[in-house]
């Protein structure tokens, strides 16, 4: 499995974490979430979950209101809640 846009695969032999990292930056704000293979059962399953959350996050952020070129506090709160519940 190779990295994809906004998704990076972490598979280090000496590290405790193996899985996918979702990282999206928009309007000066960066959102990051890790999807562990251990939590989701396998690398493919964690990738599927990460891609689903990525699609939801991009839809939310790209269709949100901007205040002075930045994301609104409400949008940031919604994204944080989405990432927390995933």
N, C-alpha and C positions, 0 to 999 in steps of 0.2 A: 504494500500500500504506500502510495506516495502522497505528499502534501498537495493540498488543493488551495484555491484562493480563499484566504481568511481562515484556513484550517491547516494546522501543522501537526505532523505525527511525531510523537516522542517515544522512542524505543531505545533507551540506553541500558546497556548491560549492567552497569553499576548503580543505577538509580532505582528507587522504589516505585516510581511512577511510570506506567506505560499507558498511552492513550492519545487522545487528540486534544489540541488547544484551539479554541475558537477565539479570534481576536479581530475586532472590527473597530476602526476609528472613523468617526464622522463629526464634523463641525467642532473640532477641538476636544472631543470626548472619546476615550477609548474604553471599550467593553471587552472583558476577557473572561472565559469560562473554560475549565478543564473537564474532559469527559474520559473517565478512567475505564480501561478494558475490564478491570476487576469488578467495577460496579455494574457494568452493562453486559458482562458475560463473554465478550470477545471484541476484537478490534473492529470487525465489520459492524457489529451491533452498536458499538460506541460511535462509530462514524455515522451511522444512520441517524442516531439521536442528535449528534452534533450538526448534521446537515439540516435536520428538521428545525432545530432551534435557530440556526443561522438564517433560514428562510423567514421565520417569524420575526426575528430581530431586524433583518434588513427591511422587511415590509413596514414594520413599526417606525423605524428610524427614517427611512427615505420618504415616508408619507406624513411626517410630523411637522408641526409648526416650528419655525425658528424665531428666536428673539435676538436681535442684533447679530445675526449670523451664527448663533450658538443654538444647541438643542434646548428646548424648554425644560424646566425642572420637572414638570409632569411627565414628559417623555423619558427623561433619565430615570425617574422613579419607576415607570412602567417597565422599562428595559431591565432595571435591577431586579424587579419582582419576577420577570420572566426567567432571568438567569438563575435566580435563587430557587425557583420552583422546579427547575429542570434537573 
